[in-house]
Amino acid sequence: MGEVAAPRGAEIGQQRNAFRAFMIARRLRPSEWAKAAGIPAGEVIAFLTGHARTLTPQTLAKLAHAAGCEIQDMFR
């Protein structure tokens, strides 16, 4: 039959862990970072707690701008 793809849930978990590690490394708090980015803190918190599977591209762009980095830096 063909190739077997990794489970989507595992990929999302890896992204979430990388995002959390980025926040810890930069000492970013969800509510303060979200406020600086001009987005509701609930969006970041929902992603971190698993209530949201992803963050929108617009939200990611705003968070990256507020952190002074590129979007891909938040997921390395």
C-alpha positions in Angstrom: 0.0 0.0 0.0 2.3 2.9 0.4 3.7 5.3 2.8 2.6 5.6 6.4 2.3 9.1 7.7 3.0 10.1 11.3 -0.1 10.6 13.3 -1.3 14.2 13.1 -1.7 14.4 16.9 2.0 13.6 17.5 3.0 16.4 15.1 0.8 18.9 16.9 2.2 17.7 20.2 5.8 18.3 18.9 4.8 21.8 17.7 3.2 22.6 21.0 6.3 21.4 22.9 8.6 23.5 20.7 6.4 26.5 21.1 6.4 26.1 24.9 10.3 25.7 24.9 10.5 28.9 22.9 8.4 30.7 25.4 10.5 29.4 28.3 13.8 30.2 26.6 12.7 33.8 26.0 10.9 34.1 29.3 7.6 34.9 27.6 4.4 34.7 29.6 1.3 33.9 27.6 -0.8 36.8 28.8 1.9 39.4 28.5 3.1 38.2 25.1 -0.4 38.1 23.7 -1.1 41.6 25.0 2.1 42.8 23.3 1.0 41.1 20.1 -2.5 42.6 20.2 -4.3 39.2 20.4 -6.5 37.6 23.1 -4.4 35.7 25.7 -6.9 32.9 25.4 -5.7 32.0 21.9 -2.2 31.3 23.2 -3.4 29.5 26.4 -5.8 27.4 24.4 -3.0 26.2 22.1 -0.7 25.5 25.1 -3.4 23.5 26.9 -4.5 21.5 23.9 -7.9 23.1 23.6 -6.9 24.5 20.2 -5.0 22.4 17.6 -3.3 25.4 15.9 -2.8 29.1 15.9 -3.9 31.1 12.9 -1.2 32.4 10.5 -2.2 35.9 11.5 -1.8 35.2 15.2 1.6 33.5 14.6 2.7 36.6 12.6 1.7 38.9 15.4 3.4 36.8 18.1 6.6 36.5 16.1 6.6 40.3 15.5 6.1 40.9 19.3 8.9 38.4 20.1 11.2 39.9 17.5 11.7 36.6 15.5 10.5 34.7 12.5 7.5 32.3 12.8 9.6 29.2 12.2 11.8 30.2 15.2 8.9 29.5 17.5 8.7 25.9 16.4 12.4 24.8 16.4 
